[in-house]
């Protein structure tokens, strides 16, 4: 069956659902803002409990990572992300989800070849390129300062 590019484009338009970019952007903004607001509230709580500024910041990051990992393991984070969209990719929560999801998916293949080998399948390139670029930035900063 030979069809032209124009006919194919028309078929795709009929089969594809309409994009709701405005609503998706609003959901991402609100959900990402909510995650950040939770982080701010946790920081205030930790400071009120006597933690120093640096320690409170570290505890907020740790809390968000653990909470995301637990919600991912329970299947709750994916349901939230389905509705919230890109707002759940606030760096800490998105990274925690990207590490836990493949680890759970391949757990049946064993601890070493399943969980450990697949854990950084998505997050690995982020770590590699993030570390490489930060080293390059540090080098150029040192060189030209």
C-alpha positions in Angstrom: 0.0 0.0 0.0 1.6 3.2 -1.1 0.4 6.5 0.3 1.7 10.0 -0.1 3.2 12.0 2.7 0.1 14.2 2.7 -2.2 11.2 3.1 0.0 9.9 5.9 -0.1 13.2 7.7 -3.9 13.3 7.5 -4.0 9.8 9.0 -1.8 10.8 11.8 -3.8 13.9 12.6 -7.0 11.8 12.7 -5.5 9.1 15.0 -3.6 11.5 17.3 -5.4 13.0 20.3 -5.3 16.8 20.4 -2.5 18.3 22.5 -3.5 20.2 25.6 -0.3 22.2 26.0 -1.8 24.9 28.1 -3.4 22.6 30.6 -0.2 20.4 30.7 1.9 23.5 31.4 -0.4 24.6 34.2 -0.4 21.1 35.8 3.4 21.0 35.6 3.7 24.4 37.1 1.3 23.7 40.0 2.7 20.2 40.8 6.3 21.4 40.6 5.5 24.4 42.7 3.8 22.1 45.3 6.9 19.9 45.5 9.0 23.0 46.0 6.6 24.3 48.6 6.8 21.0 50.5 10.6 21.3 50.4 10.4 24.8 51.8 8.0 23.7 54.6 10.3 20.8 55.4 13.2 23.2 55.6 11.3 25.4 58.0 10.4 22.4 60.1 13.9 21.1 60.3 15.2 24.6 61.2 12.5 24.9 63.8 13.7 21.6 65.3 17.2 23.1 65.6 19.0 22.0 62.5 21.5 24.4 61.0 20.9 25.9 57.6 23.2 23.5 55.7 21.9 20.5 57.7 18.3 21.5 57.1 18.9 21.7 53.3 20.5 18.3 53.3 17.6 16.8 55.3 15.1 18.3 52.9 16.9 16.7 49.9 17.1 13.4 51.7 13.5 13.5 52.8 12.3 14.2 49.2 14.5 11.4 47.8 13.3 8.9 50.3 9.6 9.9 50.0 9.8 9.7 46.2 11.5 6.3 46.3 8.8 5.0 48.7 6.0 6.4 46.6 7.6 5.0 43.5 7.9 1.5 45.1 4.2 1.7 46.1 3.2 2.7 42.6 1.8 6.0 43.9 4.4 8.3 42.3 3.6 7.1 38.8 -0.1 7.8 39.3 0.8 11.3 40.5 3.1 11.9 37.6 0.5 10.7 35.1 -1.6 13.7 36.1 1.1 16.2 37.2 3.3 15.7 34.2 6.7 17.4 34.0 6.2 19.0 37.4 7.3 15.8 39.0 10.6 16.1 37.3 11.8 18.6 39.9 15.5 17.5 39.9 15.5 15.5 43.2 12.2 13.8 42.8 12.7 13.0 39.1 16.1 11.6 39.8 14.9 9.4 42.6 12.1 8.1 40.5 14.5 7.5 37.6 16.7 5.3 39.8 14.0 3.4 41.6 11.7 2.5 38.6 14.2 0.5 36.6 15.6 -1.1 39.7 12.1 -2.4 40.6 11.3 -3.4 37.0 14.3 -5.7 36.7 14.3 -7.0 40.3 13.1 -10.4 39.2 16.4 -10.9 37.4 18.3 -10.8 40.7 20.1 -8.4 42.9 23.3 -8.0 40.8 22.2 -8.4 37.1 18.7 -7.1 37.7 18.4 -4.4 40.4 22.0 -3.2 40.6 22.8 -3.4 36.8 19.6 -1.7 35.7 19.3 0.9 38.5 21.1 3.7 36.7 19.9 2.8 33.2 18.0 6.1 33.0 19.9 8.2 35.5 23.4 7.0 34.5 23.9 9.3 31.5 22.7 12.2 33.7 25.4 11.4 36.2 28.1 10.8 33.6 27.5 14.0 31.6 26.7 16.0 34.7 30.0 15.0 36.3 32.0 15.6 33.1 30.5 19.0 32.4 31.0 20.1 36.0 34.6 19.1 35.8 35.0 21.0 32.6 33.3 24.0 34.1 35.6 23.8 37.1 38.6 23.6 34.9 37.6 26.6 32.8 36.6 28.6 35.9 40.1 27.9 37.4 41.8 28.7 34.1 40.1 32.0 33.4 39.4 33.4 36.8 
